[in-house]
Amino acid sequence: MLFLTGGTGFLGSYILAELVQKGYPVRALRRHRVIPPYLPREIAGKVEWVSGDILDVSCLNEYLKDCDRIIHSAGLVSFNPGDRHKLIKVNIEGTANLVNAALENNITDFVYISSVGALGITDDPEPINEEKKWESNSDQSNYAVSKYYAEMEVWRGMAEGLTPLILNPSIVIGFGDWSQGSCAIFKNVFDEFPWYTLGTSGFVDVADLARALISLMESSVRNEKFIVSAENWSYRHLFDRIADGLGKNHPSREATPFLAALAWRMEKIKSALNGKQPLLTRETAAIAARHCIYDNSKLLKALPGFQFTPMEDTIRNVCPKYLQKVQAL
């Protein structure tokens, strides 16, 4: 039996579909009983669902009985400075809990979904690979810090008997709930948000990420980490291609550092007044302005024959699904 955390999340749903289609028996942890609409019912019906939380040590030990492998994809993604404590609790403490529960239940096969954020950011123009050393400085987001120290918990588990795999995906693109996470990029473009930045990052199709995870899990490779990223694009290029797919106008105003700083401060005031999560924060503004190039050669060497879906194709396939969702409302 395989134990999966975050099964109702964006990535977790695609991992579940891949696992079920390949015949794996899966026990999936969920916090809420709602099954996301982008997870096919025929897939959800073949999963053993259990309700709980990675912060609840007793439930983890109970649910890990009879399991021999763990995929840990649950986590909090936030770039709101006010969520720092939550990020520490969920991403670091939650991962530590699962590592400890795995060791207590003699489960050594452990796959952790981290982030390229855990590799950190610097002003070095060279492509970022798995050998990049973490640098503790004020440029690192709270989210990145939480994922880095969560990885440290997994490596600590390795010293105590785990044989882990860590995946560091770049920005994940696909069909999901466009009110949150990276899927919100599509909603912002659909609403014709006028601003773009000249920053660069890596992007990967969510289905490719799920395929790469399962392929690595089925291989003999262990005690390693892998960047999972298909292509490096500028944010402006990404926004333009999504706008084309949705039949919307391209963003036309460059968010210079001055304007971006003004925007996140205004958003902070707005958030304080209405009590809602800010759409733009100091961290997201800084990330969108940086030029980060990610090297995926280690993954491609470990998985001969694996091919990423071109981002042009991903966007072309995903946009009609979001349009159908809008028409159904």
Long-range contacts (C-beta under 8 A, 24 or more apart in sequence): 1-25, 1-26, 1-27, 1-48, 1-66, 1-67, 1-68, 1-69, 2-26, 2-27, 2-67, 2-68, 2-69, 2-70, 2-71, 3-27, 3-28, 3-29, 3-63, 3-64, 3-67, 3-69, 3-70, 3-71, 3-107, 4-28, 4-29, 4-70, 4-71, 4-73, 5-29, 5-54, 5-70, 5-71, 5-72, 5-73, 5-74, 5-98, 6-72, 6-73, 6-74, 6-75, 6-113, 7-47, 7-49, 7-73, 8-32, 8-34, 8-35, 8-36, 8-39, 9-36, 9-73, 9-74, 10-36, 10-172, 10-174, 10-176, 10-177, 10-181, 10-182, 10-183, 10-206, 11-73, 11-113, 11-169, 11-172, 11-206, 11-209, 11-210, 12-73, 12-74, 13-38, 13-39, 13-176, 14-174, 14-206, 14-207, 14-209, 14-210, 15-71, 15-73, 15-210, 15-213, 15-214, 16-43, 16-44, 16-47, 17-43, 17-210, 18-207, 18-210, 18-211, 18-213, 18-214, 19-214, 20-46, 20-47, 22-214, 27-63, 27-67, 29-54, 29-63, 29-74, 36-176, 36-177, 38-175, 38-176, 38-177, 53-94, 54-90, 54-94, 54-95, 54-97, 54-98, 55-89, 55-90, 55-93, 55-94, 55-97, 57-97, 57-100, 57-101, 60-97, 60-98, 60-101, 61-101, 61-104, 61-105, 64-101, 64-102, 64-105, 64-107, 65-105, 67-105, 67-107, 68-107, 68-109, 69-107, 69-109, 69-110, 69-111, 69-217, 70-98, 70-102, 70-107, 70-109, 70-110, 70-111, 71-111, 71-113, 71-213, 71-217, 72-98, 72-110, 72-111, 72-112, 72-113, 73-113, 75-113, 75-147, 75-150, 76-143, 76-146, 77-143, 77-181, 78-142, 78-143, 79-141, 79-142, 79-143, 79-281, 79-283, 79-284, 79-287, 80-277, 80-278, 80-281, 81-142, 81-281, 81-282, 81-283, 83-142, 84-142, 87-142, 87-143, 87-145, 87-146, 88-146, 90-146, 91-143, 91-146, 91-147, 91-149, 91-150, 92-146, 92-149, 92-150, 92-153, 94-150, 95-150, 95-153, 95-154, 96-150, 96-153, 99-153, 99-154, 99-156, 99-157, 99-162, 100-157, 102-157, 102-162, 103-157, 103-160, 103-161, 103-162, 108-161, 108-162, 108-163, 109-163, 109-217, 109-222, 110-154, 110-157, 110-162, 110-163, 110-164, 110-165, 111-164, 111-165, 111-166, 111-167, 111-213, 111-216, 111-217, 112-150, 112-151, 112-154, 112-164, 112-165, 112-166, 112-167, 113-167, 113-169, 113-213, 114-147, 114-150, 114-151, 114-166, 114-167, 114-168, 114-169, 114-225, 115-143, 115-144, 115-147, 115-168, 115-169, 116-168, 116-169, 116-170, 116-202, 116-227, 116-229, 116-292, 116-294, 117-141, 117-143, 117-144, 117-147, 117-148, 118-144, 118-147, 118-148, 118-150, 118-151, 118-168, 119-168, 119-227, 120-144, 120-148, 121-287, 121-290, 121-292, 125-291, 125-293, 126-293, 127-293, 127-294, 127-295, 128-227, 128-292, 128-293, 128-294, 128-295, 129-227, 129-294, 129-295, 129-297, 129-298, 130-168, 130-224, 130-225, 130-226, 130-227, 130-298, 139-286, 141-283, 141-286, 141-287, 142-283, 143-283, 151-225, 158-223, 163-222, 163-223, 164-222, 164-223, 165-216, 165-217, 165-221, 165-222, 165-223, 165-224, 165-225, 165-226, 166-224, 166-225, 166-226, 167-209, 167-212, 167-213, 167-216, 167-225, 167-226, 167-228, 168-225, 168-226, 168-227, 168-228, 169-204, 169-209, 169-227, 169-228, 169-229, 170-201, 170-202, 170-203, 170-204, 170-227, 170-228, 170-229, 170-230, 170-294, 171-201, 171-202, 171-203, 171-204, 172-203, 172-204, 172-205, 172-206, 172-209, 173-203, 173-204, 173-205, 173-206, 173-311, 173-314, 173-315, 173-318, 174-205, 174-206, 174-207, 174-314, 174-318, 175-206, 175-318, 175-321, 175-322, 176-206, 178-322, 178-325, 185-238, 185-239, 185-242, 186-242, 186-246, 186-318, 186-319, 186-322, 187-322, 189-239, 189-242, 189-243, 189-246, 189-248, 189-251, 190-246, 190-248, 190-322, 190-326, 192-243, 192-248, 192-249, 192-251, 193-251, 194-251, 194-252, 194-253, 195-251, 195-253, 195-254, 195-255, 195-259, 195-263, 196-235, 196-236, 196-239, 196-251, 196-252, 196-253, 196-254, 196-255, 197-235, 197-236, 197-254, 197-255, 197-260, 197-288, 197-289, 198-234, 198-235, 198-236, 198-254, 198-289, 199-234, 199-235, 199-287, 199-288, 199-289, 199-290, 199-291, 199-292, 200-232, 200-233, 200-234, 200-235, 200-290, 200-291, 200-292, 200-293, 201-232, 201-233, 201-235, 201-287, 201-290, 201-292, 201-294, 202-227, 202-229, 202-230, 202-231, 202-232, 202-292, 202-293, 202-294, 202-296, 203-229, 203-230, 203-231, 203-232, 203-233, 203-238, 203-311, 204-228, 204-229, 204-230, 204-308, 205-230, 205-308, 205-309, 205-311, 205-314, 207-309, 208-308, 208-309, 211-306, 212-299, 212-303, 212-306, 215-303, 215-306, 216-299, 216-302, 216-303, 219-302, 219-303, 221-302, 224-302, 226-298, 226-299, 226-302, 227-294, 227-295, 227-296, 227-298, 227-299, 228-296, 228-299, 229-294, 229-296, 230-296, 230-308, 230-309, 230-310, 230-311, 231-308, 231-310, 231-311, 232-292, 232-293, 232-294, 233-311, 235-288, 238-311, 241-311, 241-312, 241-315, 242-315, 242-319, 245-315, 245-316, 245-318, 245-319, 245-320, 246-319, 246-322, 246-323, 247-323, 255-285, 255-288, 255-289, 257-289, 260-285, 260-288, 260-289, 261-285
